[in-house]
Amino acid sequence: MANDAVEEAKKKRKADLEKYKSREKGEIKAQQDRLANYKKKQATIEEQIETFNQHIKNIQNAVN
């Protein structure tokens, strides 16, 4: 009977550990997705800045 209780405790502990690992993997994936989205936004902003700078150069050349 004591062995049954020990086995049940081991099973519960193993199940809890698997849940934790699964949750942790999900959190890591979510963090990676957020990072990828941030990098996309950053690239878009950098492109917009470059386009804006080119417009400024064109205006300066037109004035000169």
Gaussian input, Z-matrix of N, CA and C with variables (Angstrom, degrees):
# hf/3-21g

backbone

0 1
 N
 C     1     B1
 C     2     B2     1     A1
 N     3     B3     2     A2     1     D1
 C     4     B4     3     A3     2     D2
 C     5     B5     4     A4     3     D3
 N     6     B6     5     A5     4     D4
 C     7     B7     6     A6     5     D5
 C     8     B8     7     A7     6     D6
 N     9     B9     8     A8     7     D7
 C    10    B10     9     A9     8     D8
 C    11    B11    10    A10     9     D9
 N    12    B12    11    A11    10    D10
 C    13    B13    12    A12    11    D11
 C    14    B14    13    A13    12    D12
 N    15    B15    14    A14    13    D13
 C    16    B16    15    A15    14    D14
 C    17    B17    16    A16    15    D15
 N    18    B18    17    A17    16    D16
 C    19    B19    18    A18    17    D17
 C    20    B20    19    A19    18    D18
 N    21    B21    20    A20    19    D19
 C    22    B22    21    A21    20    D20
 C    23    B23    22    A22    21    D21
 N    24    B24    23    A23    22    D22
 C    25    B25    24    A24    23    D23
 C    26    B26    25    A25    24    D24
 N    27    B27    26    A26    25    D25
 C    28    B28    27    A27    26    D26
 C    29    B29    28    A28    27    D27
 N    30    B30    29    A29    28    D28
 C    31    B31    30    A30    29    D29
 C    32    B32    31    A31    30    D30
 N    33    B33    32    A32    31    D31
 C    34    B34    33    A33    32    D32
 C    35    B35    34    A34    33    D33
 N    36    B36    35    A35    34    D34
 C    37    B37    36    A36    35    D35
 C    38    B38    37    A37    36    D36
 N    39    B39    38    A38    37    D37
 C    40    B40    39    A39    38    D38
 C    41    B41    40    A40    39    D39
 N    42    B42    41    A41    40    D40
 C    43    B43    42    A42    41    D41
 C    44    B44    43    A43    42    D42
 N    45    B45    44    A44    43    D43
 C    46    B46    45    A45    44    D44
 C    47    B47    46    A46    45    D45
 N    48    B48    47    A47    46    D46
 C    49    B49    48    A48    47    D47
 C    50    B50    49    A49    48    D48
 N    51    B51    50    A50    49    D49
 C    52    B52    51    A51    50    D50
 C    53    B53    52    A52    51    D51
 N    54    B54    53    A53    52    D52
 C    55    B55    54    A54    53    D53
 C    56    B56    55    A55    54    D54
 N    57    B57    56    A56    55    D55
 C    58    B58    57    A57    56    D56
 C    59    B59    58    A58    57    D57
 N    60    B60    59    A59    58    D58
 C    61    B61    60    A60    59    D59
 C    62    B62    61    A61    60    D60
 N    63    B63    62    A62    61    D61
 C    64    B64    63    A63    62    D62
 C    65    B65    64    A64    63    D63
 N    66    B66    65    A65    64    D64
 C    67    B67    66    A66    65    D65
 C    68    B68    67    A67    66    D66
 N    69    B69    68    A68    67    D67
 C    70    B70    69    A69    68    D68
 C    71    B71    70    A70    69    D69
 N    72    B72    71    A71    70    D70
 C    73    B73    72    A72    71    D71
 C    74    B74    73    A73    72    D72
 N    75    B75    74    A74    73    D73
 C    76    B76    75    A75    74    D74
 C    77    B77    76    A76    75    D75
 N    78    B78    77    A77    76    D76
 C    79    B79    78    A78    77    D77
 C    80    B80    79    A79    78    D78
 N    81    B81    80    A80    79    D79
 C    82    B82    81    A81    80    D80
 C    83    B83    82    A82    81    D81
 N    84    B84    83    A83    82    D82
 C    85    B85    84    A84    83    D83
 C    86    B86    85    A85    84    D84
 N    87    B87    86    A86    85    D85
 C    88    B88    87    A87    86    D86
 C    89    B89    88    A88    87    D87
 N    90    B90    89    A89    88    D88
 C    91    B91    90    A90    89    D89
 C    92    B92    91    A91    90    D90
 N    93    B93    92    A92    91    D91
 C    94    B94    93    A93    92    D92
 C    95    B95    94    A94    93    D93
 N    96    B96    95    A95    94    D94
 C    97    B97    96    A96    95    D95
 C    98    B98    97    A97    96    D96
 N    99    B99    98    A98    97    D97
 C   100   B100    99    A99    98    D98
 C   101   B101   100   A100    99    D99
 N   102   B102   101   A101   100   D100
 C   103   B103   102   A102   101   D101
 C   104   B104   103   A103   102   D102
 N   105   B105   104   A104   103   D103
 C   106   B106   105   A105   104   D104
 C   107   B107   106   A106   105   D105
 N   108   B108   107   A107   106   D106
 C   109   B109   108   A108   107   D107
 C   110   B110   109   A109   108   D108
 N   111   B111   110   A110   109   D109
 C   112   B112   111   A111   110   D110
 C   113   B113   112   A112   111   D111
 N   114   B114   113   A113   112   D112
 C   115   B115   114   A114   113   D113
 C   116   B116   115   A115   114   D114
 N   117   B117   116   A116   115   D115
 C   118   B118   117   A117   116   D116
 C   119   B119   118   A118   117   D117
 N   120   B120   119   A119   118   D118
 C   121   B121   120   A120   119   D119
 C   122   B122   121   A121   120   D120
 N   123   B123   122   A122   121   D121
 C   124   B124   123   A123   122   D122
 C   125   B125   124   A124   123   D123
 N   126   B126   125   A125   124   D124
 C   127   B127   126   A126   125   D125
 C   128   B128   127   A127   126   D126
 N   129   B129   128   A128   127   D127
 C   130   B130   129   A129   128   D128
 C   131   B131   130   A130   129   D129
 N   132   B132   131   A131   130   D130
 C   133   B133   132   A132   131   D131
 C   134   B134   133   A133   132   D132
 N   135   B135   134   A134   133   D133
 C   136   B136   135   A135   134   D134
 C   137   B137   136   A136   135   D135
 N   138   B138   137   A137   136   D136
 C   139   B139   138   A138   137   D137
 C   140   B140   139   A139   138   D138
 N   141   B141   140   A140   139   D139
 C   142   B142   141   A141   140   D140
 C   143   B143   142   A142   141   D141
 N   144   B144   143   A143   142   D142
 C   145   B145   144   A144   143   D143
 C   146   B146   145   A145   144   D144
 N   147   B147   146   A146   145   D145
 C   148   B148   147   A147   146   D146
 C   149   B149   148   A148   147   D147
 N   150   B150   149   A149   148   D148
 C   151   B151   150   A150   149   D149
 C   152   B152   151   A151   150   D150
 N   153   B153   152   A152   151   D151
 C   154   B154   153   A153   152   D152
 C   155   B155   154   A154   153   D153
 N   156   B156   155   A155   154   D154
 C   157   B157   156   A156   155   D155
 C   158   B158   157   A157   156   D156
 N   159   B159   158   A158   157   D157
 C   160   B160   159   A159   158   D158
 C   161   B161   160   A160   159   D159
 N   162   B162   161   A161   160   D160
 C   163   B163   162   A162   161   D161
 C   164   B164   163   A163   162   D162
 N   165   B165   164   A164   163   D163
 C   166   B166   165   A165   164   D164
 C   167   B167   166   A166   165   D165
 N   168   B168   167   A167   166   D166
 C   169   B169   168   A168   167   D167
 C   170   B170   169   A169   168   D168
 N   171   B171   170   A170   169   D169
 C   172   B172   171   A171   170   D170
 C   173   B173   172   A172   171   D171
 N   174   B174   173   A173   172   D172
 C   175   B175   174   A174   173   D173
 C   176   B176   175   A175   174   D174
 N   177   B177   176   A176   175   D175
 C   178   B178   177   A177   176   D176
 C   179   B179   178   A178   177   D177
 N   180   B180   179   A179   178   D178
 C   181   B181   180   A180   179   D179
 C   182   B182   181   A181   180   D180
 N   183   B183   182   A182   181   D181
 C   184   B184   183   A183   182   D182
 C   185   B185   184   A184   183   D183
 N   186   B186   185   A185   184   D184
 C   187   B187   186   A186   185   D185
 C   188   B188   187   A187   186   D186
 N   189   B189   188   A188   187   D187
 C   190   B190   189   A189   188   D188
 C   191   B191   190   A190   189   D189

   B1=1.4462
   B2=1.5327
   B3=1.3036
   B4=1.4603
   B5=1.5253
   B6=1.3473
   B7=1.4639
   B8=1.5249
   B9=1.3399
   B10=1.4652
   B11=1.5288
   B12=1.3056
   B13=1.4639
   B14=1.5273
   B15=1.3170
   B16=1.4641
   B17=1.5272
   B18=1.3270
   B19=1.4639
   B20=1.5282
   B21=1.3126
   B22=1.4694
   B23=1.5313
   B24=1.3128
   B25=1.4636
   B26=1.5312
   B27=1.3383
   B28=1.4629
   B29=1.5237
   B30=1.3372
   B31=1.4647
   B32=1.5219
   B33=1.3339
   B34=1.4607
   B35=1.5267
   B36=1.2997
   B37=1.4720
   B38=1.5248
   B39=1.3286
   B40=1.4634
   B41=1.5329
   B42=1.3270
   B43=1.4676
   B44=1.5284
   B45=1.3271
   B46=1.4638
   B47=1.5290
   B48=1.3199
   B49=1.4605
   B50=1.5273
   B51=1.3288
   B52=1.4619
   B53=1.5296
   B54=1.3236
   B55=1.4704
   B56=1.5270
   B57=1.3233
   B58=1.4676
   B59=1.5259
   B60=1.3373
   B61=1.4624
   B62=1.5252
   B63=1.3116
   B64=1.4583
   B65=1.5275
   B66=1.3141
   B67=1.4658
   B68=1.5268
   B69=1.3324
   B70=1.4637
   B71=1.5314
   B72=1.3420
   B73=1.4667
   B74=1.5213
   B75=1.3229
   B76=1.4620
   B77=1.5116
   B78=1.3120
   B79=1.4671
   B80=1.5261
   B81=1.3228
   B82=1.4679
   B83=1.5261
   B84=1.3292
   B85=1.4665
   B86=1.5250
   B87=1.3165
   B88=1.4694
   B89=1.5259
   B90=1.3142
   B91=1.4756
   B92=1.5316
   B93=1.3323
   B94=1.4661
   B95=1.5286
   B96=1.3317
   B97=1.4654
   B98=1.5239
   B99=1.3333
   B100=1.4661
   B101=1.5285
   B102=1.3265
   B103=1.4640
   B104=1.5308
   B105=1.3249
   B106=1.4653
   B107=1.5279
   B108=1.3230
   B109=1.4664
   B110=1.5232
   B111=1.3150
   B112=1.4717
   B113=1.5258
   B114=1.3267
   B115=1.4638
   B116=1.5256
   B117=1.3471
   B118=1.4684
   B119=1.5246
   B120=1.3285
   B121=1.4664
   B122=1.5225
   B123=1.3221
   B124=1.4606
   B125=1.5288
   B126=1.3342
   B127=1.4651
   B128=1.5243
   B129=1.3165
   B130=1.4667
   B131=1.5194
   B132=1.3073
   B133=1.4678
   B134=1.5251
   B135=1.3153
   B136=1.4676
   B137=1.5300
   B138=1.3450
   B139=1.4650
   B140=1.5245
   B141=1.3247
   B142=1.4631
   B143=1.5271
   B144=1.3123
   B145=1.4700
   B146=1.5244
   B147=1.3163
   B148=1.4633
   B149=1.5329
   B150=1.3222
   B151=1.4690
   B152=1.5216
   B153=1.3165
   B154=1.4646
   B155=1.5280
   B156=1.3142
   B157=1.4669
   B158=1.5270
   B159=1.3292
   B160=1.4653
   B161=1.5241
   B162=1.3224
   B163=1.4669
   B164=1.5322
   B165=1.3058
   B166=1.4703
   B167=1.5306
   B168=1.3313
   B169=1.4710
   B170=1.5276
   B171=1.3323
   B172=1.4673
   B173=1.5246
   B174=1.3280
   B175=1.4654
   B176=1.5255
   B177=1.3319
   B178=1.4684
   B179=1.5274
   B180=1.3214
   B181=1.4674
   B182=1.5285
   B183=1.3181
   B184=1.4673
   B185=1.5231
   B186=1.3177
   B187=1.4629
   B188=1.5252
   B189=1.3203
   B190=1.4706
   B191=1.4855
   A1=110.75
   A2=116.86
   A3=120.18
   A4=109.61
   A5=115.15
   A6=118.97
   A7=111.19
   A8=116.71
   A9=120.77
   A10=110.41
   A11=116.27
   A12=120.78
   A13=110.36
   A14=115.85
   A15=120.39
   A16=110.05
   A17=116.21
   A18=120.29
   A19=111.34
   A20=116.57
   A21=120.69
   A22=110.57
   A23=116.48
   A24=120.86
   A25=110.16
   A26=116.16
   A27=120.08
   A28=111.10
   A29=116.03
   A30=120.58
   A31=110.70
   A32=115.72
   A33=119.64
   A34=109.96
   A35=116.02
   A36=120.06
   A37=110.85
   A38=116.26
   A39=120.44
   A40=110.62
   A41=116.93
   A42=121.08
   A43=110.55
   A44=116.87
   A45=120.71
   A46=110.97
   A47=116.03
   A48=120.69
   A49=110.73
   A50=116.94
   A51=120.81
   A52=110.82
   A53=117.29
   A54=120.95
   A55=109.90
   A56=115.25
   A57=120.14
   A58=110.87
   A59=116.64
   A60=120.83
   A61=110.72
   A62=116.35
   A63=121.02
   A64=110.70
   A65=116.34
   A66=121.41
   A67=110.10
   A68=115.93
   A69=120.61
   A70=110.71
   A71=116.71
   A72=120.26
   A73=110.46
   A74=116.67
   A75=120.76
   A76=111.84
   A77=116.54
   A78=121.03
   A79=111.14
   A80=116.50
   A81=120.40
   A82=109.73
   A83=116.93
   A84=121.16
   A85=110.41
   A86=117.09
   A87=120.75
   A88=110.40
   A89=116.66
   A90=120.93
   A91=110.41
   A92=116.49
   A93=120.21
   A94=110.60
   A95=116.50
   A96=120.69
   A97=110.89
   A98=116.56
   A99=120.01
   A100=110.57
   A101=116.54
   A102=120.62
   A103=110.63
   A104=116.85
   A105=120.47
   A106=110.53
   A107=117.09
   A108=120.54
   A109=110.94
   A110=116.40
   A111=120.74
   A112=110.50
   A113=116.50
   A114=120.16
   A115=111.17
   A116=116.85
   A117=119.87
   A118=110.53
   A119=116.30
   A120=120.00
   A121=110.53
   A122=116.27
   A123=120.69
   A124=110.33
   A125=116.93
   A126=120.48
   A127=110.67
   A128=116.98
   A129=121.07
   A130=110.72
   A131=116.60
   A132=120.79
   A133=110.29
   A134=117.10
   A135=120.18
   A136=110.77
   A137=116.67
   A138=120.06
   A139=110.74
   A140=116.82
   A141=120.72
   A142=110.95
   A143=116.85
   A144=120.97
   A145=109.93
   A146=116.03
   A147=120.05
   A148=110.68
   A149=117.00
   A150=121.29
   A151=110.52
   A152=116.32
   A153=121.20
   A154=110.80
   A155=116.43
   A156=120.63
   A157=111.01
   A158=116.36
   A159=119.95
   A160=110.59
   A161=117.34
   A162=120.94
   A163=110.45
   A164=116.07
   A165=119.96
   A166=110.17
   A167=116.79
   A168=120.31
   A169=110.54
   A170=116.64
   A171=120.32
   A172=110.88
   A173=116.37
   A174=120.72
   A175=110.17
   A176=116.49
   A177=120.20
   A178=110.76
   A179=116.82
   A180=120.41
   A181=110.91
   A182=116.32
   A183=120.13
   A184=110.62
   A185=117.20
   A186=121.56
   A187=110.19
   A188=116.43
   A189=120.54
   A190=107.57
   D1=-40.45
   D2=177.90
   D3=-66.26
   D4=-37.04
   D5=177.95
   D6=-63.07
   D7=-37.59
   D8=178.24
   D9=-62.18
   D10=-42.99
   D11=179.98
   D12=-64.53
   D13=-40.43
   D14=178.72
   D15=-64.53
   D16=-44.52
   D17=179.59
   D18=-62.97
   D19=-41.33
   D20=178.02
   D21=-63.40
   D22=-41.35
   D23=178.80
   D24=-63.63
   D25=-40.92
   D26=178.36
   D27=-63.56
   D28=-43.09
   D29=179.40
   D30=-62.81
   D31=-43.11
   D32=-179.91
   D33=-64.67
   D34=-43.32
   D35=179.65
   D36=-62.00
   D37=-42.25
   D38=179.28
   D39=-64.80
   D40=-42.25
   D41=178.35
   D42=-63.61
   D43=-42.22
   D44=178.39
   D45=-62.93
   D46=-40.40
   D47=179.35
   D48=-64.33
   D49=-41.61
   D50=178.40
   D51=-64.16
   D52=-39.84
   D53=177.33
   D54=-62.19
   D55=-43.70
   D56=-179.92
   D57=-62.23
   D58=-45.56
   D59=-179.94
   D60=-62.34
   D61=-41.40
   D62=179.52
   D63=-63.79
   D64=-45.36
   D65=178.75
   D66=-62.36
   D67=-41.94
   D68=-179.98
   D69=-62.68
   D70=-42.50
   D71=178.09
   D72=-62.59
   D73=-39.65
   D74=177.87
   D75=-63.21
   D76=-40.83
   D77=178.96
   D78=-66.79
   D79=-39.15
   D80=178.13
   D81=-64.34
   D82=-43.83
   D83=178.94
   D84=-61.61
   D85=-43.11
   D86=179.33
   D87=-62.57
   D88=-40.65
   D89=179.09
   D90=-65.23
   D91=-40.37
   D92=178.45
   D93=-64.94
   D94=-39.12
   D95=177.93
   D96=-63.89
   D97=-42.60
   D98=178.37
   D99=-62.30
   D100=-40.92
   D101=179.12
   D102=-63.89
   D103=-42.95
   D104=178.93
   D105=-62.12
   D106=-42.55
   D107=178.37
   D108=-63.97
   D109=-41.05
   D110=177.88
   D111=-60.48
   D112=-44.60
   D113=-178.99
   D114=-64.59
   D115=-37.18
   D116=177.04
   D117=-64.20
   D118=-44.50
   D119=178.90
   D120=-62.80
   D121=-41.62
   D122=179.85
   D123=-61.75
   D124=-43.01
   D125=179.47
   D126=-63.91
   D127=-40.16
   D128=178.40
   D129=-62.60
   D130=-44.54
   D131=179.30
   D132=-63.54
   D133=-41.83
   D134=179.10
   D135=-62.88
   D136=-38.71
   D137=176.94
   D138=-64.73
   D139=-41.21
   D140=179.25
   D141=-63.87
   D142=-40.11
   D143=178.06
   D144=-63.65
   D145=-43.84
   D146=179.96
   D147=-62.71
   D148=-42.83
   D149=177.67
   D150=-62.10
   D151=-44.10
   D152=178.88
   D153=-61.49
   D154=-44.71
   D155=178.82
   D156=-61.38
   D157=-37.92
   D158=178.47
   D159=-66.07
   D160=-38.92
   D161=176.66
   D162=-62.04
   D163=-42.46
   D164=178.64
   D165=-61.00
   D166=-44.58
   D167=178.85
   D168=-61.53
   D169=-41.15
   D170=179.56
   D171=-63.05
   D172=-41.77
   D173=178.73
   D174=-65.00
   D175=-43.87
   D176=179.26
   D177=-61.88
   D178=-40.34
   D179=179.12
   D180=-67.50
   D181=-36.41
   D182=179.69
   D183=-68.38
   D184=-36.51
   D185=-179.70
   D186=-70.44
   D187=-38.29
   D188=-178.59
   D189=-78.56

